[in-house]
Amino acid sequence: MDVNQIQLLILERKDKIKEEFKAEVLGVFGSYVRGEEKKVILMSL
């Protein structure tokens, strides 16, 4: 999964995240933006 896919996933779920977790979505940062990400298994929200 690349940064663009992650951003799309976040945008698609932004309202649900805000409602369910009372959190604001700021964006993608850290190792993914730098291209240093490690392979992980993501679970659907």
KESEVEX-336823 format. One record per atom (N, C-alpha, C, CB): residue number from 0; atom name; residue in three letters; y, z, x. Coordinates in pm, whole numbers, padded with zeros to 5 digits, always signed. Glycine has a CB too. Layout:
N
<num->NUM, atome->CA, residu->ALA, yy->Y, zz->Z, xx->X>
...
END
This chain:
45
<num->0, atome->N, residu->MET, yy->-00117, zz->+00000, xx->+00086>
<num->0, atome->CA, residu->MET, yy->+00000, zz->+00000, xx->+00000>
<num->0, atome->C, residu->MET, yy->+00123, zz->+00000, xx->+00090>
<num->0, atome->CB, residu->MET, yy->+00000, zz->+00123, xx->-00097>
<num->1, atome->N, residu->ASP, yy->+00214, zz->-00093, xx->+00066>
<num->1, atome->CA, residu->ASP, yy->+00335, zz->-00099, xx->+00148>
<num->1, atome->C, residu->ASP, yy->+00452, zz->-00032, xx->+00075>
<num->1, atome->CB, residu->ASP, yy->+00369, zz->-00246, xx->+00182>
<num->2, atome->N, residu->VAL, yy->+00566, zz->-00025, xx->+00143>
<num->2, atome->CA, residu->VAL, yy->+00683, zz->+00044, xx->+00089>
<num->2, atome->C, residu->VAL, yy->+00729, zz->-00018, xx->-00043>
<num->2, atome->CB, residu->VAL, yy->+00797, zz->+00040, xx->+00190>
<num->3, atome->N, residu->ASN, yy->+00726, zz->-00151, xx->-00054>
<num->3, atome->CA, residu->ASN, yy->+00769, zz->-00215, xx->-00178>
<num->3, atome->C, residu->ASN, yy->+00679, zz->-00178, xx->-00295>
<num->3, atome->CB, residu->ASN, yy->+00771, zz->-00367, xx->-00160>
<num->4, atome->N, residu->GLN, yy->+00550, zz->-00170, xx->-00271>
<num->4, atome->CA, residu->GLN, yy->+00456, zz->-00131, xx->-00377>
<num->4, atome->C, residu->GLN, yy->+00480, zz->+00013, xx->-00418>
<num->4, atome->CB, residu->GLN, yy->+00310, zz->-00150, xx->-00330>
<num->5, atome->N, residu->ILE, yy->+00508, zz->+00099, xx->-00322>
<num->5, atome->CA, residu->ILE, yy->+00535, zz->+00241, xx->-00352>
<num->5, atome->C, residu->ILE, yy->+00663, zz->+00253, xx->-00434>
<num->5, atome->CB, residu->ILE, yy->+00548, zz->+00323, xx->-00221>
<num->6, atome->N, residu->GLN, yy->+00767, zz->+00180, xx->-00396>
<num->6, atome->CA, residu->GLN, yy->+00892, zz->+00185, xx->-00471>
<num->6, atome->C, residu->GLN, yy->+00873, zz->+00138, xx->-00615>
<num->6, atome->CB, residu->GLN, yy->+00998, zz->+00099, xx->-00403>
<num->7, atome->N, residu->LEU, yy->+00795, zz->+00034, xx->-00634>
<num->7, atome->CA, residu->LEU, yy->+00766, zz->-00016, xx->-00768>
<num->7, atome->C, residu->LEU, yy->+00690, zz->+00088, xx->-00849>
<num->7, atome->CB, residu->LEU, yy->+00687, zz->-00147, xx->-00762>
<num->8, atome->N, residu->LEU, yy->+00591, zz->+00149, xx->-00788>
<num->8, atome->CA, residu->LEU, yy->+00511, zz->+00253, xx->-00854>
<num->8, atome->C, residu->LEU, yy->+00600, zz->+00370, xx->-00898>
<num->8, atome->CB, residu->LEU, yy->+00399, zz->+00303, xx->-00760>
<num->9, atome->N, residu->ILE, yy->+00691, zz->+00410, xx->-00809>
<num->9, atome->CA, residu->ILE, yy->+00782, zz->+00521, xx->-00841>
<num->9, atome->C, residu->ILE, yy->+00874, zz->+00481, xx->-00956>
<num->9, atome->CB, residu->ILE, yy->+00866, zz->+00560, xx->-00716>
<num->10, atome->N, residu->LEU, yy->+00930, zz->+00362, xx->-00951>
<num->10, atome->CA, residu->LEU, yy->+01020, zz->+00317, xx->-01058>
<num->10, atome->C, residu->LEU, yy->+00949, zz->+00311, xx->-01192>
<num->10, atome->CB, residu->LEU, yy->+01078, zz->+00180, xx->-01024>
<num->11, atome->N, residu->GLU, yy->+00825, zz->+00267, xx->-01191>
<num->11, atome->CA, residu->GLU, yy->+00747, zz->+00258, xx->-01315>
<num->11, atome->C, residu->GLU, yy->+00720, zz->+00396, xx->-01375>
<num->11, atome->CB, residu->GLU, yy->+00614, zz->+00185, xx->-01290>
<num->12, atome->N, residu->ARG, yy->+00714, zz->+00497, xx->-01292>
<num->12, atome->CA, residu->ARG, yy->+00678, zz->+00632, xx->-01338>
<num->12, atome->C, residu->ARG, yy->+00795, zz->+00732, xx->-01332>
<num->12, atome->CB, residu->ARG, yy->+00565, zz->+00685, xx->-01254>
<num->13, atome->N, residu->LYS, yy->+00914, zz->+00683, xx->-01302>
<num->13, atome->CA, residu->LYS, yy->+01031, zz->+00769, xx->-01283>
<num->13, atome->C, residu->LYS, yy->+01057, zz->+00862, xx->-01402>
<num->13, atome->CB, residu->LYS, yy->+01154, zz->+00685, xx->-01257>
<num->14, atome->N, residu->ASP, yy->+01057, zz->+00808, xx->-01523>
<num->14, atome->CA, residu->ASP, yy->+01084, zz->+00889, xx->-01642>
<num->14, atome->C, residu->ASP, yy->+00977, zz->+00996, xx->-01663>
<num->14, atome->CB, residu->ASP, yy->+01094, zz->+00800, xx->-01767>
<num->15, atome->N, residu->LYS, yy->+00853, zz->+00959, xx->-01642>
<num->15, atome->CA, residu->LYS, yy->+00743, zz->+01054, xx->-01658>
<num->15, atome->C, residu->LYS, yy->+00752, zz->+01166, xx->-01554>
<num->15, atome->CB, residu->LYS, yy->+00607, zz->+00982, xx->-01645>
<num->16, atome->N, residu->ILE, yy->+00787, zz->+01131, xx->-01432>
<num->16, atome->CA, residu->ILE, yy->+00802, zz->+01231, xx->-01326>
<num->16, atome->C, residu->ILE, yy->+00914, zz->+01328, xx->-01363>
<num->16, atome->CB, residu->ILE, yy->+00832, zz->+01163, xx->-01190>
<num->17, atome->N, residu->LYS, yy->+01026, zz->+01274, xx->-01409>
<num->17, atome->CA, residu->LYS, yy->+01140, zz->+01358, xx->-01446>
<num->17, atome->C, residu->LYS, yy->+01104, zz->+01451, xx->-01561>
<num->17, atome->CB, residu->LYS, yy->+01261, zz->+01272, xx->-01485>
<num->18, atome->N, residu->GLU, yy->+01037, zz->+01397, xx->-01663>
<num->18, atome->CA, residu->GLU, yy->+01001, zz->+01476, xx->-01780>
<num->18, atome->C, residu->GLU, yy->+00895, zz->+01581, xx->-01749>
<num->18, atome->CB, residu->GLU, yy->+00953, zz->+01385, xx->-01890>
<num->19, atome->N, residu->GLU, yy->+00789, zz->+01538, xx->-01682>
<num->19, atome->CA, residu->GLU, yy->+00674, zz->+01627, xx->-01660>
<num->19, atome->C, residu->GLU, yy->+00698, zz->+01730, xx->-01551>
<num->19, atome->CB, residu->GLU, yy->+00553, zz->+01545, xx->-01626>
<num->20, atome->N, residu->PHE, yy->+00766, zz->+01692, xx->-01442>
<num->20, atome->CA, residu->PHE, yy->+00782, zz->+01780, xx->-01327>
<num->20, atome->C, residu->PHE, yy->+00924, zz->+01831, xx->-01308>
<num->20, atome->CB, residu->PHE, yy->+00738, zz->+01709, xx->-01204>
<num->21, atome->N, residu->LYS, yy->+01016, zz->+01785, xx->-01397>
<num->21, atome->CA, residu->LYS, yy->+01158, zz->+01825, xx->-01386>
<num->21, atome->C, residu->LYS, yy->+01212, zz->+01793, xx->-01247>
<num->21, atome->CB, residu->LYS, yy->+01175, zz->+01977, xx->-01416>
<num->22, atome->N, residu->ALA, yy->+01178, zz->+01674, xx->-01197>
<num->22, atome->CA, residu->ALA, yy->+01216, zz->+01633, xx->-01062>
<num->22, atome->C, residu->ALA, yy->+01291, zz->+01501, xx->-01066>
<num->22, atome->CB, residu->ALA, yy->+01093, zz->+01620, xx->-00972>
<num->23, atome->N, residu->GLU, yy->+01383, zz->+01485, xx->-00974>
<num->23, atome->CA, residu->GLU, yy->+01453, zz->+01359, xx->-00957>
<num->23, atome->C, residu->GLU, yy->+01382, zz->+01280, xx->-00848>
<num->23, atome->CB, residu->GLU, yy->+01603, zz->+01382, xx->-00921>
<num->24, atome->N, residu->VAL, yy->+01368, zz->+01153, xx->-00868>
<num->24, atome->CA, residu->VAL, yy->+01306, zz->+01066, xx->-00769>
<num->24, atome->C, residu->VAL, yy->+01416, zz->+01013, xx->-00678>
<num->24, atome->CB, residu->VAL, yy->+01226, zz->+00950, xx->-00835>
<num->25, atome->N, residu->LEU, yy->+01406, zz->+01043, xx->-00548>
<num->25, atome->CA, residu->LEU, yy->+01508, zz->+01000, xx->-00453>
<num->25, atome->C, residu->LEU, yy->+01470, zz->+00870, xx->-00384>
<num->25, atome->CB, residu->LEU, yy->+01531, zz->+01108, xx->-00349>
<num->26, atome->N, residu->GLY, yy->+01343, zz->+00853, xx->-00354>
<num->26, atome->CA, residu->GLY, yy->+01300, zz->+00731, xx->-00287>
<num->26, atome->C, residu->GLY, yy->+01187, zz->+00757, xx->-00190>
<num->26, atome->CB, residu->GLY, yy->+01416, zz->+00669, xx->-00214>
<num->27, atome->N, residu->VAL, yy->+01164, zz->+00658, xx->-00105>
<num->27, atome->CA, residu->VAL, yy->+01057, zz->+00665, xx->-00006>
<num->27, atome->C, residu->VAL, yy->+01121, zz->+00695, xx->+00129>
<num->27, atome->CB, residu->VAL, yy->+00974, zz->+00532, xx->-00002>
<num->28, atome->N, residu->PHE, yy->+01061, zz->+00786, xx->+00204>
<num->28, atome->CA, residu->PHE, yy->+01116, zz->+00822, xx->+00333>
<num->28, atome->C, residu->PHE, yy->+01002, zz->+00861, xx->+00427>
<num->28, atome->CB, residu->PHE, yy->+01219, zz->+00937, xx->+00320>
<num->29, atome->N, residu->GLY, yy->+01034, zz->+00885, xx->+00550>
<num->29, atome->CA, residu->GLY, yy->+00935, zz->+00932, xx->+00646>
<num->29, atome->C, residu->GLY, yy->+00851, zz->+00820, xx->+00705>
<num->29, atome->CB, residu->GLY, yy->+00845, zz->+01032, xx->+00581>
<num->30, atome->N, residu->SER, yy->+00723, zz->+00850, xx->+00725>
<num->30, atome->CA, residu->SER, yy->+00635, zz->+00759, xx->+00798>
<num->30, atome->C, residu->SER, yy->+00620, zz->+00622, xx->+00731>
<num->30, atome->CB, residu->SER, yy->+00498, zz->+00821, xx->+00813>
<num->31, atome->N, residu->TYR, yy->+00626, zz->+00616, xx->+00599>
<num->31, atome->CA, residu->TYR, yy->+00612, zz->+00486, xx->+00532>
<num->31, atome->C, residu->TYR, yy->+00730, zz->+00395, xx->+00562>
<num->31, atome->CB, residu->TYR, yy->+00599, zz->+00505, xx->+00381>
<num->32, atome->N, residu->VAL, yy->+00848, zz->+00449, xx->+00565>
<num->32, atome->CA, residu->VAL, yy->+00966, zz->+00369, xx->+00593>
<num->32, atome->C, residu->VAL, yy->+00965, zz->+00324, xx->+00739>
<num->32, atome->CB, residu->VAL, yy->+01095, zz->+00449, xx->+00563>
<num->33, atome->N, residu->ARG, yy->+00916, zz->+00410, xx->+00828>
<num->33, atome->CA, residu->ARG, yy->+00910, zz->+00376, xx->+00970>
<num->33, atome->C, residu->ARG, yy->+00791, zz->+00286, xx->+01003>
<num->33, atome->CB, residu->ARG, yy->+00902, zz->+00502, xx->+01054>
<num->34, atome->N, residu->GLY, yy->+00700, zz->+00265, xx->+00908>
<num->34, atome->CA, residu->GLY, yy->+00582, zz->+00183, xx->+00933>
<num->34, atome->C, residu->GLY, yy->+00474, zz->+00257, xx->+01010>
<num->34, atome->CB, residu->GLY, yy->+00621, zz->+00060, xx->+01007>
<num->35, atome->N, residu->GLU, yy->+00474, zz->+00390, xx->+01003>
<num->35, atome->CA, residu->GLU, yy->+00379, zz->+00473, xx->+01076>
<num->35, atome->C, residu->GLU, yy->+00280, zz->+00543, xx->+00982>
<num->35, atome->CB, residu->GLU, yy->+00452, zz->+00577, xx->+01159>
<num->36, atome->N, residu->GLU, yy->+00267, zz->+00491, xx->+00860>
<num->36, atome->CA, residu->GLU, yy->+00182, zz->+00557, xx->+00761>
<num->36, atome->C, residu->GLU, yy->+00036, zz->+00553, xx->+00801>
<num->36, atome->CB, residu->GLU, yy->+00200, zz->+00493, xx->+00626>
<num->37, atome->N, residu->LYS, yy->-00037, zz->+00652, xx->+00752>
<num->37, atome->CA, residu->LYS, yy->-00182, zz->+00657, xx->+00771>
<num->37, atome->C, residu->LYS, yy->-00249, zz->+00622, xx->+00639>
<num->37, atome->CB, residu->LYS, yy->-00228, zz->+00798, xx->+00822>
<num->38, atome->N, residu->LYS, yy->-00369, zz->+00573, xx->+00646>
<num->38, atome->CA, residu->LYS, yy->-00442, zz->+00535, xx->+00524>
<num->38, atome->C, residu->LYS, yy->-00474, zz->+00662, xx->+00445>
<num->38, atome->CB, residu->LYS, yy->-00573, zz->+00455, xx->+00559>
<num->39, atome->N, residu->VAL, yy->-00435, zz->+00661, xx->+00317>
<num->39, atome->CA, residu->VAL, yy->-00461, zz->+00774, xx->+00228>
<num->39, atome->C, residu->VAL, yy->-00513, zz->+00720, xx->+00096>
<num->39, atome->CB, residu->VAL, yy->-00333, zz->+00862, xx->+00207>
<num->40, atome->N, residu->ILE, yy->-00577, zz->+00807, xx->+00023>
<num->40, atome->CA, residu->ILE, yy->-00624, zz->+00771, xx->-00112>
<num->40, atome->C, residu->ILE, yy->-00524, zz->+00830, xx->-00210>
<num->40, atome->CB, residu->ILE, yy->-00770, zz->+00824, xx->-00139>
<num->41, atome->N, residu->LEU, yy->-00462, zz->+00744, xx->-00291>
<num->41, atome->CA, residu->LEU, yy->-00366, zz->+00788, xx->-00391>
<num->41, atome->C, residu->LEU, yy->-00433, zz->+00802, xx->-00526>
<num->41, atome->CB, residu->LEU, yy->-00247, zz->+00691, xx->-00399>
<num->42, atome->N, residu->MET, yy->-00399, zz->+00907, xx->-00596>
<num->42, atome->CA, residu->MET, yy->-00454, zz->+00928, xx->-00729>
<num->42, atome->C, residu->MET, yy->-00345, zz->+00897, xx->-00830>
<num->42, atome->CB, residu->MET, yy->-00507, zz->+01073, xx->-00745>
<num->43, atome->N, residu->SER, yy->-00383, zz->+00840, xx->-00940>
<num->43, atome->CA, residu->SER, yy->-00288, zz->+00805, xx->-01045>
<num->43, atome->C, residu->SER, yy->-00234, zz->+00928, xx->-01113>
<num->43, atome->CB, residu->SER, yy->-00353, zz->+00715, xx->-01147>
<num->44, atome->N, residu->LEU, yy->-00107, zz->+00922, xx->-01152>
<num->44, atome->CA, residu->LEU, yy->-00044, zz->+01036, xx->-01223>
<num->44, atome->C, residu->LEU, yy->-00083, zz->+01034, xx->-01367>
<num->44, atome->CB, residu->LEU, yy->+00109, zz->+01033, xx->-01211>
END
